[in-house]
């Protein structure tokens, strides 16, 4: 599909009544498994991708080029729309952000997230006007060819200010962002407040707020249109590996080697194609 067609298809998944559950993959096999399960779109995860390379997630722990190649791999293997978790847009200036959006379009991505982080632990969130200007440049560069998610990281950067988060998301929406996102809102009431503030634009929530006990149905009932998982699936798999490693070092080979049979799954045929 051309850029505009990819944009329209991906955005339509957000605006339908049931919304979209968009899990995040970290390599080719995880992407194929998710596609085989029936998901209609996949996100990258900057944290999971960094971990696969032995790096700690942070501003630019993975380079723009590495992330683009990773996203291209997921798209090529699955044929699904890929949303890129592209941190601060990989650049210090708004023009750098616009260049990253152009690169993502060239790479065939369906969506791209731009957050308001700085990478500076002392001042982790960009000033309001600067953050909005970066989203505005991203939207201008996108020009209806890629879905832009405007994201504020207040809640995960030690700034639990719902009013400021809503102010930012509302401004991102007014600047043209297609989807709005504030990771880890403290409770369902905060989710609902965000949904109301930016309506009718769709809102993304990562996993479930706070204690992760809310279901997909409950989040959808609250008006959430996209549910992503961040690094949660990756850490779930790594927890299983950790358990298997403990069993193996204790001498239990059987417990450590129980797993899926590649040859019994359709994804093997996909990987060979």
KALINSUL-V473631 format. One line per field, one symbol per residue. ss: DSSP state (@ for helix, = for strand, . for the rest). psi: psi as a letter, one per 40 degrees, with the letter a starting at -180 (. if undefined). burial: # if it has 9 or more other C-alpha atoms within 8 Angstrom, else .. A space follows every 50 residues. Layout:
ss->???
psi->???
burial->???
This chain:
ss->..@@@@@@@@@@@@@....===.==..@@@@@@@@@@...====.@@@@@ @@...........@@@@@@@@@@@@@@@..=====........@@@@@@@ @@@@@@....=====.=.......=..@@@@@@@@@@@@@@@....==== =...@@@....@@@@@@@@@@@@@....===......@@@@@@@@@@@.. .=====.........@@@@@@....===...@@@@@@@@@@@@@@@@@@. ..@@@@.....@@@.@@@@@@@.
psi->iiddddddddddddeideahhgihieadddddddddeeieiiiihddddd ddefihhihfdhidddddddddddddddeihhhhgfbeefididdddddd ddddddeeidihhhifidehddgehiidddddddddddddddffeihhhh hhfddeffgfgdddddddddddddeehdiihgifididdddddddddeie iihhhhbiicefeiiddddddeehehhiebedddddddddddddddddde egdddeehaihdeeiddddddd.
burial->..#####..##.###...##########.#######..############ #.....#.#.##.#..##.######.##.############..####### #####.############.....###....#########.##..###### ######........##.######.###########..#.###.##..#.. #########.........##.##########.##........###.##.. .#..##..........##.#...
